[in-house]
Amino acid sequence: MNHTSLDKTIYSRSLLTLIASLLLLLLCGLPGNVAAAAVEGKVKFQEVGLPNVVVTDGYQCVTTDSDGHYRLTPHQDAKFIYISTPAGYLPAEEMQVPLFYIPLEKGRARYDFPLRKNPQDDTRQLLLVTADPQFHKKENFLRYSGVVDDMLQLKETYPDRDILGIDCGDLVGDKPELYPLYVEQLSRAGIPFYRLPGNHDLQYGGRSTETSTKRYEKNFGPDHYSFNRGKIHYVVLNNVFYVGRDYFYIGYIDEKKFTWLEQDLAQVPEGSTIMLSMHIPARLDEEVKPFRYNSREISAQTINISSLFEMLKPYNVHLFTGHMHYNRNIIHADKLYEHNTGAVSGAWWQGDYCLDGTPVGYGVYEIDGTEVSWYFKSVGKPRDHQMRIYAPGTTVNYGNDVVVNIWNWDKNWQVQWQEDGVDMGAMNRFEGLDPEVEKAYSDKEKLEFSWIAPEKTDHLFRATPLKSNSDITIVAKDPFGNVYRETIKR
């Protein structure tokens, strides 16, 4: 064989090898691309297709056509097909757990989503936000039953509202066997609760963060999703990123979720109101501070949050977060408000307070169209229980000052005081420890976990009376014009 014939033979074989390799890649799926088999289905109400409903595999989003049909080719790593439930409709539920998702099955080509009409006017909502129930033993449910009872009582006072809940993670304290008890107990409230994983819901020990959510997904489905209720678009994101060391994680949103969210938000008109939930706070301060890359700072806030904030600029946004076991409201921008919600377990079921003095309770959000107002509901207390007052001379660290803890405070509150009926002006806000919490969690022998300790908070206020035996009245006004007044008679 001459050189020319040999070169042609070699070239032909190389070309055939290249073509075969490309075909194999197309059949098997390139890393980061999609698998070959497409799926389809219909989103419907009583066999009538619903148009413009977003359907996703967690990586990409498509919308249903005029007949409610959709078709997509799932990503090779996708685990679910699920929908962003449209306003006015509800997905199936099991024990008040919304079933907006269907696990992907090998060989299955069709995934239909039958929906039902919402019997309530969902433009008038009541949203309950809890965080960190963090059950670590069955005995914790004895106290949690009081939380659910409180929700039931609150629910009766809102008969004309569409009621739903969001739980911001740490559903259990590394005890997945307690998930069924948690679901069973919360279902008594008769309120559908959406949820997301916290760091104590993850499965550690795997080689990457991608394997850490398997346990949660088996019980509750996708760890990032959206749904619509009335004029509100809800988004849920898992921002707990396992970094491969024994029980070590950071607050971080990965590219998979950013890419999905870009497509999800492309269907949401600018100016809309978005409720976005994560476990780890976005940022702990209104002021942007440089990160110190120690384990506490990078696990207590989301280190790449600026990218999410940029995506959310066209919208009016409320962020719901947990993780810290204290209550704090942070106004990041005019249209970007973070509610870091106090733990419903308080200090890991060890007392009646979170680490900052916030009582065991949950956030309540009254939604009318796109207007949102809120308050913190303390378990076993009336709605107007919004502060705790310490009389002069009754605290160890604050001398003859009157001290007030207003746990749902933000910079739009007004906090003033009166002495013997005379207006004395605004109280001075300061950072310190709540005296009751300091006392409650100082005796380590009475605590199941000796590492529990009070946290400094900046929603404390103080003033110095002119006389030692005067009557002191605190007058606090929230951003919605509600006035809370309490008097200490000496």
Secondary structure, DSSP 8 states (H G I E B T S, - for coil): --HHHHHHHHHHHHHHHHHHHHHHHHHH--TTSB-S--EEEEEEETTEE-TT-EEE-SS-EEE--TTSEEEE--BTT--EEEEEB-TTEE-EEETTEEE-EEE--TT--B--EE-EE-SS-TTEEEEEEE----B-STTHHHHHHHHHHHHHHHHHT-TTSEEEEEE-S--BSS-GGGHHHHHHHHHTT---EEE---GGGS--SSSSGGGTTHHHHHHH--SEEEEEETTEEEEEE--EEE-SSTT-EEE---HHHHHHHHHHHTTS-TT-EEEEE-SS-S-S-SS------SHHHHHHSBTTHHHHHHHHTTSEEEEEE-SSSS-EEEEEETTEEEEE---TTTTTTSSSB-TTS-BSEEEEEEEETTEEEEEEEETTS-TT---EEE-TTSSSSSTT-EEEE-TT--TT-EEEEEETTEEEEE-EEEEE--HHHHHHTT-GGG-SSTT-----EEEEEEE--SSTT--EEEEEE-TTS-EEEEEE--
